[in-house]
Every structure is written in structure tokens, then in C-alpha cells.
Amino acid sequence: MITVGVEEEYLLLDPDSGLPMPLAEEVRGCSGLEPVVDRREVQAELLQAQVEVATPVCTDLEEVGGHLLRLRHAVGAAAEEFGCRLAACATAPFREVAPVPVTRSPRYLAIQTQAPQLVAEQLVNGMHVHAAVPDPAMGVAVLNRIRVWLPVLVAMSANSPVWDGHDTGFSSWRTVIFGRWPVSGPPPHFDGLADHEQRVRGLLTSGIITDPGQIYWQARLSDKYPTIEVRCMDVQLKADEAVMFAGIVRALVATAISDEKAGVPLTACAPELLHGANWYAARDGISGSLVAPDGRLRSAGDVIAQLMDHIAPALEESGDAREVGSLVHRLLQQGTSADLQRRTLAEGGIRALTDLVTMQGAPQ
């Protein structure tokens, strides 16, 4: 069984104005977190209005869901002690004119020096799924095989349509913001592990990036764990939605490993086509069409069905087929969290949207 772990990033928002509040250190240091939460499970992020949580290594989706609920509830309660709310939205719906302060670490301060405007606008939150791989060489092979499916995950996970109080016209504005960094978007195809290592070294020696953590590809080999880290998804409003993506990513990785061992031919996809598919997915979510891995424009429902067919054997083997299938069906029926944010903003305004994206408005 492939083990998984999930990281989620959240915002700290003022409950009345919906504006980000730079209280991450206070929330992370809250005495009320223990003994429910190990302090290593709640980490600092780039900006002081953000916190990140990380589950332990999990063997099944029930564990993933349990840990996410535990972390969301504990950190949410800690946030309320300091007069703010934990928000599971992938962009800050509203911003002050003055930027949110950067977390005072040498690495984050250096990034701010390199790209101050990008850092000021990095009020974005994702979810990252780590799935174990047997070795780095297989990890690179997995990257090559799952990259064509990343735009579909972007579309399905869209939860960031609002920026500066208005609808951006994109379902995942976070994807657009993150795409402005020099090493971002869908990963390239690699000619094996040696090619991957050489290209990463080239990025470092050129000075384009200063550490491997600045490789912001939507899927990458983790530099800390023996995993593939899929990081293209927006953070989700509900914990069970995050569980769904953990199951899908694990099944994608399992399928890729099986196909690589069996010598199944790769689905070829030119980098410009994959980049365009990713942009298209970020704009429309699942409300219209998606570019399928074969490069053809099809209805979102058909492409998602194609994804589910692709990973069906792996879902059955892991015992996740019923749970993941049910959650995907709900997504297709109800739409993405971006769709819900848009409706809420149009019908209820700022306060209703703030309630929605915090623990007050979306049952977890």
C-alpha cells in the first residue's frame, strides 16, 4: 500500500472585514494546541497571515480525514482565541493596501528581497499530497506519467475565484499567481533520473533559484521525503474534499508505477499544450470544457470520467473506490468550491463569503 501525507495551507482572516491578520506566530504558539496537536504539525508559511498543517504518514484515507479534522479544529480554535478565523480558501478574498508582513526567517526574507511584489501578492493557499515512491528513479518516471493529468486536478480543486473583492473570471486564481515564479507550472518531461538531477543542478548553479524548495512545479520529487509531492490543488473548503484528492493522487501514482513496470507507452504531451491546458483549467474549473491528456478539448465531465477510468484498478486495490467515487460524483453534481464562493459573494456579500471560507460556513 502506498502511504500518503497531506499538507494544507490556511489564511487567518478578520471575521468582520475578511482581511488577512498577521497572527501566525501567536496562533502557532497557542498553548491550547497541545496535547491535541504536535507543534511540528503546524508550520510557518511565507506570510504572517498564513499557517500550514501537515498530517503524519497515513496508510488509508480514514486516517487522512481524521488527522485533517483534528488539525483544522485545533488550529481553528487557536485562531479564535486571538480574534481571527482560519480560512480554507486558496486566495485571500480581500487585502489591505499595505502588504502582510513576511515571516521572519532568513529564507523568506531573501525571497522577499528577490521578488517583493510577488511576495506581497502571495496570499495563496494550496494543498499538497505526498505519495511514497520506491526510489528516485521511479519517482521521475511517475512525474513523467502523471503530468498530463495535473490540469484536471487544477480544475477539480478550484477554490480561488475572488481577489480584491471581485470575481477574477478564473476559478483558480491561485494557479495564475503561482505561475509567475520562474520554476512553476506543470513539470517538464525528464529523460530519467540523471536528466532530472542535471536540470535541477542547472537551476541552482545558474542562480535562478537558491534552494530546491523554490522548485514550484505542480508535481515534484520531494527533497525531504521519499515521495512525489503533488501540489497543484487549491486548498479545499471541506476536509472530505481534501481526502478525495489524497485518494486520487495515490491512485495516480500507483497507476504510474504499475504502467512503468509494465512498459505501457507514455502519453505524449508537448510542454506548450500542457501549459495551455493548465491555464484553461484554472480559468474554467469544471464548468465547461477541459483539454484531455490526448490534447483534445472535451467536456469536463468526460475528462474527469477518463481520469476515473484510468485510476479505477488502483482505487479498487487500495479500497478507496467507493469513497473517492462518491465524492467525485458530488463534485460533478454541486460544482467546485470556486462555484460556491461565487454564488455566496453574489448573494451575501463580504460577510457571507468570509463565513463560507472559514470554519463557520463550511461543515468540515
Buried (B, 14 or more C-beta within 10 A) or exposed (E): EBBBBBBBBBBBBBBEEBBBBBBBEBBBEBEEBEEBBEEEBBBBBBBBBBBBBBBEEBEBBEBBBBBBBBBBBBBBBBBBEBEBBBBBBBBBBBBEEEBBEBBEEEEBEEBBEEBEEBBBBBBBBBBBBBBBBEEBBBBBBBBBBBBBBBBBBBBBBBBBBBBEEEBBEBBBBBBBBBBBBBBBBBBBBBEEBEEBBEBBEEBBEEEEBEEBEBBBBBBBBBEEBBBBBBBBBBBBBBBBBBBBBBBBBBBBBBBBBBBBEEEEEBBEBEEEBBBBBBBBBBBBBBBEBBBBBEBEEBEBEEBBBBBBEBBBBBBEBBEBBEBBBEBBEEBBEEBBBBBBBBBBBEEBEBEBBBBBBBBBBBEB
